[in-house]
Amino acid sequence: MADKTLTKDAIFNQLKQVFDPEIPINIVDLGLVYGVDIKDGSVDVQMTLTSPGCSVGPYIAQQAEWAISELDDVQDVNVELVFDPPWSPDKVSEDAKTQLGID
């Protein structure tokens, strides 16, 4: 039985340690993480990029996988890059908008 510390909140907290190297905001606050599913120690993440042609996309996905892998009871991590729906600045958190100076 998986430890109850392996929760979506725990996953999102780990993902807040992953930053887009081109924007000094974590991927959660940028609104890049679309979904997290946990089943028997396996974590599936659906995330996007600020643009489909983002050259650092594979780097960000790898960083997300490594961050989640650090949690206890994680057996496997799959990070899937999706582009539907497309990312837009509307997905950025209020805290990140303040940091970026976006109203």
C-alpha positions, 0 to 999 in steps of 0.5 A: 500500500502506498504511503499517504504522503504520495498525494497530488499536493506532494507532487505539485509541491515537487513540481514547484521546484522546476523552473522554465529556464527562460522565465524565472517562474516555476512550472506550476505557477506558469500553468504548465501542469495540466494534470497529475494521476497517481496509481500504485506508486506510478505518477503520470503528469500531463504538462505543456510548454509556453510554445510547442516549439520551445527548445527547452521542453525536453529539459523541463520534462526531465526536471519534472520527472526527477523532482517527482522521483525524489518522493517516497513511494514513487515507483515510476514517473511518466511526464507527457507533453501535450499541446491541447489545450494550448497554453496561454498567459491566462493560465499563470497564477496570480502570484506569478502574474505579480512577479512578472508584472502582468495585470 
